Amino acid sequence: MNEPVLARLHHLMTLREEVETLSSPVPWTPAADWTDDDAHLCLQLDVPGVDAESLEVQEDGETVTVAGQRPASERLLRGERPSGIFRRTLTFPEPVRPQSGQASLVHGVLTIRFEKRHPTISVPSSDLGREEQGE
Amino acid sequence: MNEPVLARLHHLMTLREEVETLSSPVPWTPAADWTDDDAHLCLQLDVPGVDAESLEVQEDGETVTVAGQRPASERLLRGERPSGIFRRTLTFPEPVRPQSGQASLVHGVLTIRFEKRHPTISVPSSDLGREEQGE
């Protein structure tokens, strides 16, 4: 007997979830690259439209945390761009010197350069013998 | 009898696909917002790290196409950021005046502003009666 009421409730709850999904901002997880240039590790993070003033970078021994935000577009007709606050903690791919990070923000890309604790000594690859591991 | 050979072949093909997936760049579909400011429609596209010189914008009556590229990071240790060429064709949410687009690229966000064919006349919402539609 209560089934129509329950179905109606369920329908209303689904509608509410859909409305909440529509109104909440798209989650904001900026894409990151780690690159290596022998003496440094570089972190690059895509943060288009984020003010330098809103960015915070914190480093502990093993990880670096980047936080920031950008305002949501107003009078949105169709929206895909994430907005609001983001916070990402990334683990260093290899050990870096504490407090060696240097950050810059250019064309919406945040680059942070860390000194490696164990810089790589690069070896030119020409005329080197090839070693193969047996299976 | 041929089954071990087939299984081995299948395994090799799977491996090859995995290697190709790893080496191909992350697909590049910049997120887009459409906003409305009464007289204009604005398209905003997240294109961090893309040079203005590499951007191309083309408008036909119903759609606008944006293309561009950014180079892949070199000596990548861990990569999430898309790279290479992108091309997106977006349909105008409502009619715009042909050739009215004005583009700017700021902090990695491409903004293109189009004049609406039918500008909205905004009405202040205070003291307006509320109408409700019956079910």
Interface residues (C-beta under 8 A of the other chain):
Chain A: V26 A31 A32 D33 W34 T35 D36 D37 L41 Q44 D46 V47 P48 G49 V50 D51 S73 E74 R75 L76 L77 R78 G79 E80 R81 P82 P93 V106 H107 G108 V109
Chain B: V26 A31 A32 D33 W34 T35 D36 D37 L41 Q44 D46 V47 P48 G49 V50 D51 S73 E74 R75 L76 L77 R78 G79 E80 R81 P82 P93 V106 H107 G108 V109
